[in-house]
Every structure is written in C-alpha cells, then in structure tokens.
C-alpha cells in the first residue's frame, strides 16, 4: 500500500521518539523558533505508531516552548515511499525495531537512523501561533539535559536536521 504523506498538526503528547536528543541543540533551536515565530520544516511521523522519524529536536524545542502541537508530514512507514538507513557504519536497522524501541522508550543514540523519502515534500511553513492553545504565547524555553534514554520527550537529530 502506497499513499502520499499527509500534512497534519499532531499533538505533541501523541509522539514517540526513537532517538535521544542533544540539549544544546534543543535550546538553540527553541531560541531560533521563538525569534522567527515559524516552524519552516515539518517533522516526519510514522502513520499509525506516531513514531518521530525526523525532527526529534524540533519536537523537544516545541515542548520546551509550551506548544501542544507540531506540524508534521504523516508518512505510511510500511510503504516504499520511505527508506531507512544509518548515519554511520553499522548493521541495518529494521523498521519494526525503530517502532519497538520507541514504544518501549529504549532510545537509540543521536544520529543513529536516517529516514529518506522517495518523494519531495512541498514547503510548508507553520506559524508558532497555530501550535499553541488560543491566547497562549510561547513561554521561555526550558533547559534540557541530554536524554538518558528513558524520557518520553527525548529524540535526536543534529543542528539543521532535527
């Protein structure tokens, strides 16, 4: 079954990370989002499981600002539209293992998985105001420490890809 990714504003509470995050990257990204007032690149989420495929740092930055939703491309993870590779050398990681570890909160190290789409997604900038409850502005970003692998708010990407 192959169908196109769908754009949605997904509740942050529903998202499951599968990689740890890097705290300084989250803080810098939160400051940037607060300054520009827009999320210029939606995250990628696996349809059905709500596993974050790309955008762990954006999710953590939005959480630190008090957002309730994230702009996301929801992608059929079992389709040929998406390929799973690694950023560094190592054995292949099955998609089922990504989903299993996310559900069990057994996070991979930052920059372990690399998801690649076979289609180009259109540009879709989302104002921060659409991600917060009505009448509530972003709060000052909270401080994050490097994830221990047990926090449901952790995930991973390095600057520019998270």
C-alpha positions as CSV (number, residue, x, y, z in Angstrom):
1,X,0.0,0.0,0.0
2,X,1.4,3.4,-1.0
3,X,-0.2,6.7,-0.4
4,X,1.2,10.2,-0.1
5,X,2.4,11.8,3.1
6,X,-0.3,13.9,4.7
7,X,0.3,17.2,6.5
8,X,-1.3,17.5,9.9
9,X,-0.9,19.3,13.2
10,X,-0.2,16.4,15.6
11,X,-0.5,16.6,19.4
12,X,3.0,16.5,20.9
13,X,1.6,14.2,23.6
14,X,1.0,11.5,21.0
15,X,4.5,11.5,19.5
16,X,7.1,8.8,20.3
17,X,10.8,9.4,19.9
18,X,13.2,6.7,19.0
19,X,16.4,8.6,19.4
20,X,18.0,10.7,22.1
21,X,18.4,14.5,21.8
22,X,21.3,16.8,22.3
23,X,20.3,19.5,24.9
24,X,22.3,22.4,23.5
25,X,20.8,21.8,20.1
26,X,17.3,21.9,21.5
27,X,18.0,25.2,23.4
28,X,19.4,26.8,20.3
29,X,16.5,25.6,18.1
30,X,13.9,26.8,20.7
31,X,15.5,30.3,20.7
32,X,15.5,30.3,16.9
33,X,11.8,29.3,16.7
34,X,10.9,31.9,19.3
35,X,12.8,34.6,17.3
36,X,11.4,33.7,13.8
37,X,7.9,32.7,15.0
38,X,7.6,29.9,12.5
39,X,8.4,26.2,12.0
40,X,9.7,26.2,8.5
41,X,10.2,22.4,8.2
42,X,7.5,19.9,9.5
43,X,8.6,16.8,11.3
44,X,8.1,13.3,9.9
45,X,5.9,10.9,11.8
46,X,5.1,7.2,11.1
47,X,1.4,6.8,10.4
48,X,-0.3,4.6,13.0
49,X,2.5,4.3,15.5
50,X,3.2,8.1,15.9
51,X,7.0,7.4,15.9
52,X,9.0,10.5,15.1
53,X,11.1,9.7,12.0
54,X,12.7,13.1,11.5
55,X,12.5,16.1,13.9
56,X,13.3,14.9,17.4
57,X,15.0,18.3,18.2
58,X,12.1,20.3,16.8
59,X,9.7,18.3,18.9
60,X,11.8,18.9,22.1
61,X,12.1,22.6,21.2
62,X,8.4,23.0,20.7
63,X,7.7,21.2,24.0
64,X,10.2,23.5,25.8
65,X,8.2,26.5,24.5
66,X,4.9,25.1,25.7
67,X,3.4,24.1,22.3
68,X,0.7,21.5,22.2
69,X,1.0,20.5,18.5
70,X,3.7,20.1,15.9
71,X,3.5,20.5,12.1
72,X,4.1,17.0,10.6
73,X,4.1,15.0,7.5
74,X,2.5,11.8,8.4
75,X,4.0,9.0,6.4
76,X,3.0,5.4,5.8
77,X,6.0,3.8,7.4
78,X,5.4,0.4,5.7
79,X,5.4,1.9,2.2
80,X,8.2,2.2,-0.4
81,X,8.0,6.0,0.0
82,X,10.5,5.9,2.8
83,X,13.8,4.1,3.2
84,X,15.7,3.5,6.5
85,X,19.5,3.9,6.6
86,X,22.1,4.7,9.2
87,X,24.1,7.9,9.5
88,X,27.2,6.0,10.4
89,X,28.5,2.5,9.7
90,X,26.7,-0.4,11.3
91,X,24.2,-3.2,10.7
92,X,20.9,-2.4,9.1
93,X,18.1,-1.5,11.5
94,X,14.7,-2.9,10.6
95,X,11.7,-0.5,10.7
96,X,10.0,-2.8,13.2
97,X,12.9,-2.3,15.6
98,X,12.6,1.5,15.4
99,X,8.9,1.2,16.3
100,X,9.5,-1.3,19.1
101,X,12.2,0.8,20.7
102,X,10.1,3.9,20.5
103,X,7.2,2.1,22.2
104,X,9.5,0.7,24.9
105,X,11.3,4.0,25.4
106,X,14.6,2.3,24.6
107,X,16.1,5.1,22.6
108,X,18.9,4.9,20.0
109,X,21.8,7.3,20.4
110,X,21.5,10.6,18.5
111,X,22.0,10.3,14.7
112,X,21.6,6.5,14.5
113,X,18.7,6.3,12.0
114,X,18.4,8.2,8.7
115,X,15.0,8.2,7.0
116,X,14.9,9.1,3.4
117,X,11.8,9.9,1.4
118,X,11.4,8.9,-2.3
119,X,9.2,11.9,-2.9
120,X,9.9,15.6,-2.4
121,X,7.6,17.3,0.1
122,X,6.3,20.8,-0.6
123,X,7.5,23.7,1.5
124,X,5.1,24.1,4.4
125,X,5.9,26.8,7.0
126,X,3.7,26.9,10.1
127,X,3.4,29.9,12.4
128,X,4.1,29.1,16.0
129,X,0.7,30.7,16.9
130,X,-1.0,27.7,15.3
131,X,0.7,25.3,17.7
132,X,-0.4,26.7,21.0
133,X,-3.8,26.9,22.6
134,X,-5.8,30.0,21.7
135,X,-4.5,33.1,23.6
136,X,-1.3,31.4,24.8
137,X,2.1,32.6,23.6
138,X,5.3,30.5,23.6
139,X,6.9,30.5,27.0
140,X,10.6,31.0,27.6
141,X,12.4,27.8,26.5
142,X,13.2,25.5,29.4
143,X,16.6,23.9,29.9
144,X,17.0,20.3,28.6
145,X,19.8,17.9,29.6
146,X,21.0,15.2,27.3
147,X,18.3,12.5,27.3
148,X,19.1,9.4,29.4
149,X,17.1,7.1,27.1
150,X,14.1,7.0,29.5
151,X,12.4,10.3,28.9
152,X,9.3,10.3,26.6
153,X,10.4,13.7,25.4
154,X,13.8,12.7,24.1
155,X,14.7,12.1,20.4
156,X,17.6,13.1,18.1
157,X,18.9,15.0,15.2
158,X,21.9,17.3,14.9
159,X,21.7,21.0,14.0
160,X,19.9,21.5,10.7
161,X,18.3,18.1,10.6
162,X,16.3,18.0,13.8
